[in-house]
Amino acid sequence: MIITKTKFINYSKCPRYINEDIPSEDLTFDEYLEEENNLNFEDMLSEMGDETLDEKHLKTMLPYYNEVERQAALESKRIFKGKFNYSRKTHNQTKFTCQINNLNYLCYVDVYNESDEINIIEAKSTTSNTFLKISKEPIFEKEGNIYKLKSYDSLKTKMTKATYDKIVTKLLDRYSKPGHYIYDLAVQRYFIEKTNQVKKINYYLAVLNPNYIFDGTYKENKPDYSPNKTGHLINLIDVNKLTEYYQTKVDEDRKLVEEYLTKYLNNTVPKNICCPNARLKKCPCLDICFDYLPKTNSIYNYLDSSRGFKKDGKTYTCEDLLKKGYYKIIDVPDEYLNREKNKIQKQATITGTPYIDKEKIKVGLRQIKYPIYHLDFETFPCPLPRFKGERPYTQSVFQFSLHIQKEEGKLDKQKDHYGYLAKDLKDHRLELIQTLCHLIKNDGTVLVYNDAFEKTRLKELSEIFPEYKEKLLTIRNNIFDLLNIVKSNTKLYEKLGFTKERSSLPNYYNPKMNGSFSIKKVLPSLSDLTYEGMDIGNGVEALITYANFDNYSKEEYDFKYNKLIEYCAQDTYAMFEVLEGLRNSVK
């Protein structure tokens, strides 16, 4: 029976994985690669801010992840001497397999380097900030293009031993973001060193440099990611000490996996066995573990539920309340609800009627001036910079939608709509911002939903295209966030004369929102407009459609192009509908 690295990691988290992904007696390289792709793409999606993972998404992002691995191999060759083995398309990757208690543990290595010593380099699609920004005081130091963990002695004038140990403990927590990646390589190390290697082996994570700016150089119509004045695209993180610290834990987990296989393979797993991180990591067994929870308005839908609940000075997590039999928002006794916003949620859910602070909404609405430019961007958060001036995971703008509303209550969905959509995967950003700057005048309000996104994109574009900087920053300065009127904004409403406590509370909450203030959750409670039945119905589908422009037939392309325009137009018209819904709610 073969236990791959991915299966090992999943099985040791929760035994339900075993019957979701039963170990086989034989395994092809392609099957192994598919497992690895799923694991790596989940990490990539986390960096991109997405959650949807399906076959189309995997296929779309595969070339970019393959290129990250190739760049990791190129960077390794700049650093190390000796022979290398890197292969993505063949079965030639270096394989390690060991047998323990009649189980075969197997892993392949992304980049294998051997001279006097062996270097194992594992490519990951995260950035070096995952490790470098774990603390205010840098705990890693750079030697060449390799970051190494500092010793406490070198930091003792800047932090206490307790602080240092706390940071290292986070690195050694497999459920923390940096610990997740280190644990992955620690499992590989465990398998590799059980094969009785003679030479000294070093372990590195190859990650993206978030400060690398692509200079626009292309070779054979592909970006040339050679080192430039902003640095190297790939950084290496030396995790020798950290993966060594992990070995005891990995050995414990290996025993746990073997116990789970003996007890639960082809058997039912008891309900009380559940990964403590299941909800955070979107475990595929989530619906099985939490089948007793309601689909809407469960206690996990309480605002700020991750911060816990308090009673008599003691903090309780959602898991603590589940053990007490509190599954729904309405189940939780008031004495646990230390946040006023949670009490508002509970009361709205019990009565089935929305909570509305009419005065705050009216004052918020008065901040919006006509004409209103309802604006929304669609972006491609590629792990690799595609165009000049971009960094890894830059949210590269390829489309905008704009509805221009000249007076209250009036907006024609078609006639008042404008926009721009790149016609292919080439760089059309200049034409996009020229169109945007022409359409938006220096008057009125630029209305968006969740302004951090649009403001950041405009700031980035102003730096890449300095000739349009003044205009783009003017557009940015005229932005008003519609979310402020729905959810509230403490600083804004304090300036408008409300108390801090009232300013922090939501202005509008409907139990239909299910604990979320996303526009797609707010919209159904204020309007009959719907995304149901649309050929493109969310941002991930929009991204996938755009990324596949070059793969469509002429007929498919024309259809998809128009549907993408339709989807983005729906987003800006939805803002108008939410705005009118709020107006009507306070009349």
TORDOKOL-911907 format. One record per residue (C-alpha): x, y, z; residue number from 1. Coordinates in steps of 0.2 Angstrom, whole numbers, plus 5000, padded with zeros to 4 digits. Layout:
% TORDOKOL-911907
{{X Y Z} NUM}
...
//
This chain:
% TORDOKOL-911907
{{5000 5000 5000} 1}
{{5007 5017 4995} 2}
{{5006 5032 5005} 3}
{{5011 5048 4996} 4}
{{5017 5064 5004} 5}
{{5000 5072 5000} 6}
{{4990 5057 5007} 7}
{{5001 5057 5023} 8}
{{4997 5075 5026} 9}
{{4979 5073 5023} 10}
{{4977 5057 5033} 11}
{{4986 5063 5048} 12}
{{4974 5078 5049} 13}
{{4958 5068 5048} 14}
{{4955 5049 5046} 15}
{{4940 5053 5035} 16}
{{4952 5057 5021} 17}
{{4957 5039 5020} 18}
{{4940 5033 5013} 19}
{{4939 5049 5002} 20}
{{4955 5045 4994} 21}
{{4959 5027 4997} 22}
{{4978 5022 4996} 23}
{{4982 5011 4981} 24}
{{4994 4996 4979} 25}
{{5002 5005 4964} 26}
{{5004 5023 4959} 27}
{{5009 5031 4942} 28}
{{5019 5047 4941} 29}
{{5004 5056 4933} 30}
{{4993 5051 4948} 31}
{{5006 5057 4960} 32}
{{5007 5073 4950} 33}
{{4988 5076 4951} 34}
{{4989 5074 4970} 35}
{{5003 5087 4971} 36}
{{4994 5099 4959} 37}
{{4978 5099 4970} 38}
{{4988 5103 4985} 39}
{{4999 5116 4977} 40}
{{4984 5124 4969} 41}
{{4975 5126 4985} 42}
{{4990 5136 4991} 43}
{{4990 5146 4976} 44}
{{4971 5150 4978} 45}
{{4975 5155 4996} 46}
{{4987 5168 4989} 47}
{{4975 5174 4976} 48}
{{4961 5176 4988} 49}
{{4950 5163 4980} 50}
{{4941 5147 4987} 51}
{{4934 5139 4972} 52}
{{4944 5124 4966} 53}
{{4938 5114 4951} 54}
{{4945 5106 4936} 55}
{{4943 5121 4925} 56}
{{4952 5132 4938} 57}
{{4966 5119 4939} 58}
{{4968 5118 4921} 59}
{{4969 5137 4919} 60}
{{4982 5139 4932} 61}
{{4993 5124 4929} 62}
{{5005 5133 4916} 63}
{{5008 5146 4929} 64}
{{5013 5134 4943} 65}
{{5024 5124 4931} 66}
{{5033 5140 4927} 67}
{{5035 5144 4945} 68}
{{5044 5127 4947} 69}
{{5054 5130 4932} 70}
{{5060 5146 4938} 71}
{{5064 5138 4955} 72}
{{5075 5126 4946} 73}
{{5084 5140 4936} 74}
{{5087 5150 4952} 75}
{{5094 5134 4961} 76}
{{5106 5132 4947} 77}
{{5112 5150 4950} 78}
{{5116 5146 4968} 79}
{{5122 5128 4968} 80}
{{5135 5118 4959} 81}
{{5135 5100 4954} 82}
{{5122 5089 4944} 83}
{{5103 5094 4944} 84}
{{5088 5084 4941} 85}
{{5072 5094 4937} 86}
{{5058 5087 4926} 87}
{{5040 5091 4925} 88}
{{5034 5082 4909} 89}
{{5042 5065 4912} 90}
{{5044 5052 4926} 91}
{{5062 5058 4928} 92}
{{5060 5067 4944} 93}
{{5070 5060 4958} 94}
{{5060 5048 4969} 95}
{{5062 5042 4987} 96}
{{5053 5028 4994} 97}
{{5054 5019 5011} 98}
{{5045 5005 5019} 99}
{{5039 5005 5037} 100}
{{5027 4992 5044} 101}
{{5023 4986 5027} 102}
{{5018 5003 5020} 103}
{{5027 5011 5006} 104}
{{5030 5030 5009} 105}
{{5033 5039 4993} 106}
{{5038 5057 4987} 107}
{{5046 5065 4972} 108}
{{5057 5080 4973} 109}
{{5054 5096 4963} 110}
{{5073 5100 4961} 111}
{{5087 5088 4966} 112}
{{5105 5094 4967} 113}
{{5120 5084 4971} 114}
{{5138 5088 4973} 115}
{{5148 5085 4990} 116}
{{5131 5087 4998} 117}
{{5113 5085 4992} 118}
{{5101 5099 4991} 119}
{{5082 5096 4990} 120}
{{5072 5111 4984} 121}
{{5054 5111 4985} 122}
{{5044 5125 4975} 123}
{{5030 5133 4983} 124}
{{5018 5147 4975} 125}
{{5018 5157 4991} 126}
{{5029 5172 4993} 127}
{{5044 5175 5005} 128}
{{5033 5187 5015} 129}
{{5025 5172 5022} 130}
{{5041 5169 5032} 131}
{{5049 5186 5033} 132}
{{5034 5195 5040} 133}
{{5030 5183 5054} 134}
{{5036 5195 5066} 135}
{{5040 5214 5067} 136}
{{5059 5210 5070} 137}
{{5065 5200 5055} 138}
{{5069 5182 5061} 139}
{{5077 5177 5045} 140}
{{5093 5185 5037} 141}
{{5098 5185 5019} 142}
{{5114 5177 5013} 143}
{{5116 5179 4994} 144}
{{5098 5174 4989} 145}
{{5095 5162 5003} 146}
{{5086 5167 5019} 147}
{{5092 5158 5035} 148}
{{5084 5157 5052} 149}
{{5093 5168 5064} 150}
{{5099 5161 5081} 151}
{{5092 5169 5097} 152}
{{5109 5175 5102} 153}
{{5110 5186 5087} 154}
{{5093 5193 5092} 155}
{{5093 5194 5111} 156}
{{5096 5213 5111} 157}
{{5080 5215 5101} 158}
{{5068 5203 5108} 159}
{{5066 5192 5123} 160}
{{5068 5173 5123} 161}
{{5050 5170 5126} 162}
{{5046 5181 5110} 163}
{{5059 5172 5100} 164}
{{5052 5155 5106} 165}
{{5034 5160 5102} 166}
{{5039 5165 5084} 167}
{{5048 5148 5081} 168}
{{5033 5139 5089} 169}
{{5022 5147 5075} 170}
{{5034 5141 5062} 171}
{{5032 5124 5069} 172}
{{5013 5124 5069} 173}
{{5008 5114 5054} 174}
{{4992 5124 5054} 175}
{{5000 5141 5053} 176}
{{5003 5148 5036} 177}
{{5022 5147 5036} 178}
{{5021 5131 5046} 179}
{{5010 5123 5033} 180}
{{5024 5124 5020} 181}
{{5038 5119 5032} 182}
{{5028 5104 5038} 183}
{{5026 5099 5019} 184}
{{5045 5098 5017} 185}
{{5047 5090 5034} 186}
{{5037 5075 5028} 187}
{{5048 5074 5013} 188}
{{5063 5074 5024} 189}
{{5056 5060 5035} 190}
{{5054 5049 5019} 191}
{{5070 5054 5012} 192}
{{5081 5051 5027} 193}
{{5072 5034 5030} 194}
{{5081 5028 5014} 195}
{{5098 5029 5023} 196}
{{5106 5042 5013} 197}
{{5125 5043 5016} 198}
{{5128 5061 5011} 199}
{{5123 5077 5021} 200}
{{5106 5083 5014} 201}
{{5100 5101 5015} 202}
{{5082 5107 5013} 203}
{{5075 5123 5005} 204}
{{5059 5130 5000} 205}
{{5059 5140 4984} 206}
{{5046 5154 4985} 207}
{{5042 5170 4975} 208}
{{5050 5187 4979} 209}
{{5035 5199 4982} 210}
{{5047 5214 4978} 211}
{{5052 5207 4961} 212}
{{5046 5219 4947} 213}
{{5045 5213 4930} 214}
{{5055 5225 4918} 215}
{{5045 5220 4903} 216}
{{5058 5210 4894} 217}
{{5052 5196 4883} 218}
{{5061 5181 4875} 219}
{{5052 5172 4861} 220}
{{5036 5181 4866} 221}
{{5037 5175 4884} 222}
{{5042 5185 4900} 223}
{{5060 5184 4904} 224}
{{5061 5183 4923} 225}
{{5080 5185 4924} 226}
{{5087 5194 4940} 227}
{{5086 5213 4938} 228}
{{5088 5229 4949} 229}
{{5073 5223 4960} 230}
{{5081 5207 4964} 231}
{{5078 5188 4959} 232}
{{5060 5182 4955} 233}
{{5063 5167 4967} 234}
{{5070 5167 4985} 235}
{{5076 5151 4994} 236}
{{5071 5148 5012} 237}
{{5084 5137 5022} 238}
{{5073 5126 5033} 239}
{{5086 5113 5038} 240}
{{5084 5117 5057} 241}
{{5065 5119 5056} 242}
{{5062 5103 5047} 243}
{{5074 5094 5059} 244}
{{5063 5100 5073} 245}
{{5048 5094 5065} 246}
{{5054 5076 5063} 247}
{{5048 5070 5080} 248}
{{5031 5077 5076} 249}
{{5031 5069 5059} 250}
{{5035 5052 5067} 251}
{{5020 5054 5078} 252}
{{5009 5058 5064} 253}
{{5016 5042 5054} 254}
{{5010 5031 5069} 255}
{{4994 5040 5069} 256}
{{4991 5037 5050} 257}
{{4995 5019 5053} 258}
{{4983 5018 5067} 259}
{{4969 5027 5057} 260}
{{4972 5015 5042} 261}
{{4970 5000 5054} 262}
{{4954 5006 5062} 263}
{{4945 5016 5048} 264}
{{4950 5010 5031} 265}
{{4933 5005 5023} 266}
{{4925 5008 5040} 267}
{{4914 5023 5047} 268}
{{4924 5036 5057} 269}
{{4915 5042 5073} 270}
{{4908 5059 5073} 271}
{{4918 5066 5087} 272}
{{4934 5064 5077} 273}
{{4937 5080 5067} 274}
{{4952 5090 5061} 275}
{{4952 5106 5072} 276}
{{4957 5116 5057} 277}
{{4943 5109 5046} 278}
{{4933 5124 5043} 279}
{{4948 5136 5040} 280}
{{4956 5124 5027} 281}
{{4940 5120 5018} 282}
{{4942 5101 5022} 283}
{{4933 5090 5009} 284}
{{4925 5080 5023} 285}
{{4917 5096 5030} 286}
{{4899 5092 5026} 287}
{{4902 5075 5034} 288}
{{4909 5081 5050} 289}
{{4897 5096 5052} 290}
{{4881 5088 5044} 291}
{{4872 5093 5060} 292}
{{4875 5111 5057} 293}
{{4861 5121 5047} 294}
{{4866 5127 5030} 295}
{{4862 5145 5035} 296}
{{4864 5155 5051} 297}
{{4874 5143 5060} 298}
{{4885 5149 5075} 299}
{{4899 5150 5062} 300}
{{4890 5164 5053} 301}
{{4891 5175 5068} 302}
{{4901 5191 5064} 303}
{{4919 5190 5071} 304}
{{4915 5172 5077} 305}
{{4933 5168 5075} 306}
{{4937 5179 5090} 307}
{{4926 5169 5101} 308}
{{4912 5172 5114} 309}
{{4913 5177 5132} 310}
{{4904 5172 5148} 311}
{{4910 5176 5166} 312}
{{4927 5182 5159} 313}
{{4930 5166 5150} 314}
{{4932 5165 5131} 315}
{{4923 5151 5121} 316}
{{4926 5146 5103} 317}
{{4913 5140 5091} 318}
{{4919 5122 5094} 319}
{{4916 5125 5113} 320}
{{4898 5130 5110} 321}
{{4895 5116 5098} 322}
{{4899 5104 5112} 323}
{{4886 5113 5122} 324}
{{4873 5109 5109} 325}
{{4872 5127 5102} 326}
{{4872 5125 5083} 327}
{{4862 5140 5076} 328}
{{4863 5158 5079} 329}
{{4847 5158 5088} 330}
{{4853 5144 5100} 331}
{{4867 5154 5108} 332}
{{4862 5162 5125} 333}
{{4863 5181 5126} 334}
{{4876 5179 5140} 335}
{{4889 5173 5128} 336}
{{4886 5187 5116} 337}
{{4898 5200 5122} 338}
{{4897 5210 5105} 339}
{{4882 5221 5102} 340}
{{4883 5217 5083} 341}
{{4880 5198 5087} 342}
{{4865 5203 5098} 343}
{{4858 5212 5083} 344}
{{4861 5197 5072} 345}
{{4852 5185 5084} 346}
{{4837 5197 5085} 347}
{{4836 5199 5067} 348}
{{4837 5180 5064} 349}
{{4824 5177 5077} 350}
{{4811 5189 5070} 351}
{{4816 5187 5052} 352}
{{4816 5205 5050} 353}
{{4831 5216 5045} 354}
{{4840 5228 5057} 355}
{{4840 5245 5050} 356}
{{4849 5261 5058} 357}
{{4839 5273 5047} 358}
{{4848 5289 5054} 359}
{{4866 5282 5050} 360}
{{4860 5276 5033} 361}
{{4852 5293 5029} 362}
{{4868 5303 5034} 363}
{{4879 5290 5024} 364}
{{4868 5293 5008} 365}
{{4871 5312 5010} 366}
{{4890 5309 5007} 367}
{{4886 5303 4989} 368}
{{4886 5316 4976} 369}
{{4879 5315 4958} 370}
{{4884 5310 4945} 371}
{{4888 5293 4952} 372}
{{4901 5283 4943} 373}
{{4897 5265 4949} 374}
{{4914 5256 4946} 375}
{{4920 5238 4946} 376}
{{4937 5230 4941} 377}
{{4940 5212 4935} 378}
{{4958 5206 4938} 379}
{{4969 5191 4935} 380}
{{4980 5188 4951} 381}
{{4993 5178 4942} 382}
{{5007 5171 4953} 383}
{{5019 5177 4940} 384}
{{5020 5195 4934} 385}
{{5014 5196 4916} 386}
{{5017 5214 4911} 387}
{{5029 5227 4914} 388}
{{5028 5235 4932} 389}
{{5019 5220 4939} 390}
{{5025 5209 4954} 391}
{{5020 5191 4959} 392}
{{5002 5190 4962} 393}
{{4998 5208 4956} 394}
{{4980 5209 4953} 395}
{{4982 5213 4934} 396}
{{4967 5223 4928} 397}
{{4959 5217 4912} 398}
{{4942 5224 4913} 399}
{{4931 5237 4921} 400}
{{4912 5241 4921} 401}
{{4905 5258 4923} 402}
{{4887 5263 4926} 403}
{{4885 5282 4926} 404}
{{4870 5288 4936} 405}
{{4865 5307 4934} 406}
{{4851 5308 4946} 407}
{{4843 5299 4960} 408}
{{4833 5283 4957} 409}
{{4836 5283 4938} 410}
{{4849 5272 4929} 411}
{{4846 5262 4912} 412}
{{4855 5246 4914} 413}
{{4861 5246 4895} 414}
{{4861 5264 4890} 415}
{{4870 5271 4905} 416}
{{4883 5257 4904} 417}
{{4901 5259 4898} 418}
{{4917 5248 4900} 419}
{{4932 5240 4893} 420}
{{4938 5222 4891} 421}
{{4955 5217 4885} 422}
{{4952 5208 4868} 423}
{{4966 5195 4872} 424}
{{4980 5191 4884} 425}
{{4992 5204 4878} 426}
{{4995 5220 4888} 427}
{{4980 5232 4886} 428}
{{4982 5241 4902} 429}
{{4986 5258 4894} 430}
{{4970 5258 4883} 431}
{{4960 5252 4898} 432}
{{4966 5267 4909} 433}
{{4964 5279 4894} 434}
{{4946 5274 4892} 435}
{{4943 5275 4911} 436}
{{4950 5292 4912} 437}
{{4940 5298 4898} 438}
{{4924 5292 4905} 439}
{{4926 5297 4923} 440}
{{4926 5316 4925} 441}
{{4932 5326 4940} 442}
{{4915 5328 4948} 443}
{{4903 5318 4958} 444}
{{4906 5301 4967} 445}
{{4915 5286 4961} 446}
{{4905 5272 4970} 447}
{{4913 5255 4973} 448}
{{4909 5240 4985} 449}
{{4924 5237 4997} 450}
{{4935 5251 4991} 451}
{{4952 5244 4996} 452}
{{4952 5234 4981} 453}
{{4949 5247 4968} 454}
{{4960 5260 4977} 455}
{{4974 5248 4977} 456}
{{4972 5245 4958} 457}
{{4972 5263 4954} 458}
{{4987 5267 4965} 459}
{{4997 5252 4956} 460}
{{4991 5258 4939} 461}
{{4996 5276 4943} 462}
{{5014 5270 4947} 463}
{{5016 5260 4931} 464}
{{5009 5274 4920} 465}
{{5015 5290 4928} 466}
{{5008 5300 4914} 467}
{{4991 5296 4920} 468}
{{4995 5297 4938} 469}
{{4986 5314 4942} 470}
{{4970 5308 4934} 471}
{{4970 5291 4942} 472}
{{4973 5297 4959} 473}
{{4959 5310 4957} 474}
{{4948 5296 4953} 475}
{{4954 5286 4968} 476}
{{4951 5302 4979} 477}
{{4933 5303 4973} 478}
{{4929 5285 4978} 479}
{{4916 5282 4991} 480}
{{4913 5264 4998} 481}
{{4895 5258 4997} 482}
{{4900 5245 5010} 483}
{{4901 5259 5022} 484}
{{4883 5262 5022} 485}
{{4878 5244 5023} 486}
{{4891 5238 5036} 487}
{{4897 5255 5043} 488}
{{4914 5262 5045} 489}
{{4919 5267 5062} 490}
{{4930 5282 5058} 491}
{{4918 5289 5045} 492}
{{4903 5289 5056} 493}
{{4913 5296 5071} 494}
{{4918 5311 5060} 495}
{{4899 5312 5055} 496}
{{4895 5315 5074} 497}
{{4890 5297 5080} 498}
{{4897 5289 5095} 499}
{{4911 5277 5093} 500}
{{4900 5262 5099} 501}
{{4886 5266 5087} 502}
{{4898 5270 5073} 503}
{{4905 5252 5075} 504}
{{4888 5244 5073} 505}
{{4881 5238 5056} 506}
{{4869 5250 5048} 507}
{{4859 5236 5039} 508}
{{4858 5218 5043} 509}
{{4846 5205 5036} 510}
{{4846 5187 5041} 511}
{{4846 5182 5023} 512}
{{4864 5189 5022} 513}
{{4870 5174 5033} 514}
{{4883 5183 5042} 515}
{{4891 5190 5026} 516}
{{4892 5208 5019} 517}
{{4898 5203 5002} 518}
{{4887 5212 4988} 519}
{{4880 5195 4982} 520}
{{4874 5191 5000} 521}
{{4867 5209 5002} 522}
{{4859 5211 4985} 523}
{{4844 5198 4988} 524}
{{4838 5207 5003} 525}
{{4837 5224 4994} 526}
{{4833 5219 4976} 527}
{{4826 5206 4965} 528}
{{4841 5207 4954} 529}
{{4850 5190 4953} 530}
{{4865 5181 4946} 531}
{{4856 5165 4945} 532}
{{4856 5158 4927} 533}
{{4870 5169 4921} 534}
{{4883 5160 4910} 535}
{{4897 5169 4920} 536}
{{4891 5171 4938} 537}
{{4906 5175 4949} 538}
{{4924 5182 4949} 539}
{{4932 5165 4947} 540}
{{4922 5161 4932} 541}
{{4927 5178 4925} 542}
{{4945 5175 4928} 543}
{{4945 5158 4920} 544}
{{4935 5164 4904} 545}
{{4948 5178 4902} 546}
{{4963 5167 4904} 547}
{{4956 5155 4891} 548}
{{4953 5168 4877} 549}
{{4967 5161 4866} 550}
{{4960 5143 4867} 551}
{{4942 5147 4861} 552}
{{4936 5145 4843} 553}
{{4930 5161 4835} 554}
{{4912 5157 4839} 555}
{{4916 5153 4857} 556}
{{4927 5168 4859} 557}
{{4913 5180 4853} 558}
{{4900 5172 4865} 559}
{{4912 5172 4880} 560}
{{4918 5189 4877} 561}
{{4900 5196 4877} 562}
{{4895 5186 4893} 563}
{{4910 5193 4902} 564}
{{4904 5211 4898} 565}
{{4887 5206 4904} 566}
{{4894 5199 4920} 567}
{{4904 5214 4925} 568}
{{4890 5225 4920} 569}
{{4879 5215 4932} 570}
{{4891 5220 4946} 571}
{{4890 5238 4944} 572}
{{4871 5238 4941} 573}
{{4870 5228 4957} 574}
{{4878 5243 4967} 575}
{{4864 5254 4960} 576}
{{4851 5241 4966} 577}
{{4859 5240 4983} 578}
{{4860 5259 4984} 579}
{{4841 5261 4979} 580}
{{4836 5247 4991} 581}
{{4845 5257 5005} 582}
{{4836 5273 5000} 583}
{{4819 5264 5000} 584}
{{4823 5256 5017} 585}
{{4824 5273 5026} 586}
{{4810 5282 5017} 587}
//
